[in-house]
């Protein structure tokens, strides 16, 4: 029988869940290693979120489940141990793990929460919404049976264009409707929050938040509305994904060029 989650991990799960308040969004500048995670916590942010893209790059791999699951979870564990705040882990699409094994890996890593996306990285296509909802429900059951109050953020990938090339919804209205359908199915399956990644236009975002049955996470794209406007739209969580890692690496590259040229 697997060990039960510690009281500290359970408290971190509850702390993370309580911070999902529509209209007062939880801000999550995503980290990629222990140093960046400690910087996030030292700046006063109450939660550390990982970015799969940044973590994979740090390990020498590309994003989208190109890195071995064991290395990704080991990195997540180092981050969670390295800070005194809850950590939510970008677990991509679950690395092909069965729900019980995925939950065990997240618990072992000390994750208070996780992102789980509805892309099949083997095919580069969206998963069927109903089958994905069934899988999320199985993840929730596995966590519940383990007494683990894992916070599940269900990422919705309908706005990522390449996954819809030649098929599926085409207009923004159709995409929002499909995202709403998936969001409510995922909430019914036991998700705590949904993440319609790349949805940033204010009118469409308002339509989405008004039609879903729980907290909404938004990616802080450069073209997204300011935080105060996202709060007014009812957003509960704002994350930066791989953007800070990319910006930091770009600045490092610029400094290297300046050193070389000097």
N, C-alpha and C positions, 0 to 999 in steps of 0.2 A: 504493500500500500504506500502511495506517495505521501511525503510529509505535508502537513497542512501549512498554509501560508502563515507567516509570522504575524503577530499583532501589529508590528510596525508597518509591514506591507499592507495589511488590511486598512490601517489608518491612512496610509498614503492613497490607497484607492478611494476611500471616502472623501478625503480632502480634494482629490482631483475631481471627483464627480460633483461635489458641492460648488466648485468654481465654474461650472457650466451654467451661466445665468444670462438668458437672452436680454439684450439691452445693456449688459455690462460685461463685454467680452473678455475672456481669458486670453491674454497675449502670449504667444509661444514663438519666440525667436529660436529656430531649430539649431541644435548642436550636433557635432559630428565626432567628437572625442571628449575625453575627460577634461582637457584644458578649456575647450569652448563651453562645455557644460558648466564648469565651475565659474566661468565668466558670466554666463547667463544668470546663475543663482546669485553671484556676488552683486550683480546689477539690480537685484531685488525682485526678479521674476519668481513667482511662487511655484512654477513647474518647469521642468526641462523636457523638451520634446526632441527626439532624434530625427534626422533626415536620412532616409535610406541611401539617397544619392551621395550625400557627403560622407557617410560612414563607409559605403562601398568604395568610394574614391580613395579614402584614407587607407583602406586595406589593399588597394591596388586593383580594384575591379570596377566594372561599369554597373550602373543602376539596373533596375528591373530584373531582380533575382539572378544576376550574373555572379554574385558573390556566394560562397557556400553559406548555408544557413547557420552552421555551427560557428563560423567566424563572426557573422552578423550578431548572433545572440551573445557571443563572448564579449564583443565590443559594447553591446547594450548593457551587459552586466557590469562592466568596468565603469561605464557612465553612471549607472544607478547607484553603485557603491561609492562613487566619487563625490556625490552631492547629498545634501541633507533635505532635499525637496523631492516630491514625487517625480517619477520619470515615466513618460509615455513613449512607447517604442513604435517606430514605423516598421511594421512587420510585413510590408508589401502585400502580396496576395497569399501569404502563409507558407511559402516555400514548398508547397506540395505536401505539407504535413497533415496527418489526420488531426481532427479537432483536439482530441485529448493530448496528443503529442505537442501540438502548438501551444496549448494552454500550459502544459508542464514546462516547456521551454521559456515561456514568458514569465511564469512564476519563479523559475530558477534564476532568471536574469534580474528579478526584483522589479519587474515592470508593474506600475500602477495602472497603466492603460496601454492601448495599442491602436494603431491604424491598420485596417484591413481593407484592401481595395478590390473592386470587382472586375479587374482586368485579368485575363488569362495570358500570362507572359509567354507561354509556349506557342501560342497562336497569334498574339498581338491583337486579340479581339476581346470585346466585352463578354463576360460570362452571362449566361441566361439569368435573368433577375430572380426568377422563382427558385432555381437551383442554388443560386448564391445565397438567397435568404434562408434556404434550408441549411446550408453550410454554416452561416452565421448563427442560426439557432442551435446547431450542434456545438459550436464553440461556446456559446452561452451556457448550454446544458453542462458541458464538460467543466467549465469554470464553477458553476453553481454546485455541481456534485462534489467539487473539491473544496467548497467553502471559500472560494477565491472571488473577491468582489471586483474583478477586472473591469475597467472602463473601456468599452469598445467604441471606437470612432470609425464608422463605415464610410469609406471613401467611394464616391460615385464618379465614374470616369466617362460619362456620356459626352462631356464637352471637349474631350481630347480628340481632335479631328481625325488623325490617322486610323483610329479604331472604327470609324464610320465611313471610310472611303468606299463609295459605291453601294452602301447599304444602310438601312436604319433611318432614323429621323434626320431631316435636313435643315429645317428652319429653326430659329431660336425658340419659337413658341413650342415646337414639337420636342426639342431637346429638353426644355424646362419641364414639359409635361411628363416625359419619360424619366427625368431625374426625380420628380415628385413621386411618381409611381414606385420607383426603386427605393427612395428614401422611406416612404411609409411602410413598404414591405420589410425593409431592414429594421426599422423601429419595432415592428410587430415581432420580428425574429429575436429581439433583445438588444439591439444596438442602443447605446446611450447618446450618441451624437452622429450626425451625418455630415459628409464633407464633399460637396459638389465641386471638385477641384476645377479651376479655371473659370468658374462662374463668378463674374465680377461686375457686370453691368447692373446699375442700380435698379432699374425697373424690373428686369428679369429676376434679380436677387430678391426683391420685395415679393414678387409673385411666388417665388419658391418658398421663402420663409413663412408666408401666410398660409401655405397649403400643406406644410409638413407638420408632423405630430411630435416634434421634439427639437432639441438644440441643434444649431447649424454652425459648422466650421467653414471659414472662408480663407482662401490663400491670399496673402497680402501682395498681390501683383502690383507693379508700378502704376497701372491704369485703374486699379480698384479705388473706390471711394475712400476718403479719409476715415480713420478709426471712428471718429464721432458719428459720421454718417452710417457706417456699418452698425454701430450700436443702435442708432435710431431705426435701422431696418430690422432689428431684432436678432442680430447675429450674437452667438454665445461664445464664439471661439475664433481667434484669428492666428494663423500660423504663417511662417515664412518659407517653409519647405527647404529646398536646396538653395534659395536665393542668397542668403547670407554667406553660405560656404562659397558660392560662385563669386560673389562680390569680393570676399576676402582673398580668394585665389587670384582674381584679376588685379587687385591692388598689389599683391605680392609680385605678380608678373611684371607690373609696371615699374616697381622698385628695382627689380632685377635688371630690367632693360636700362634704367637710369644708371645703375651701378656699372653695367657693362659699357655703356656709351661714355661714361665719365673717364 
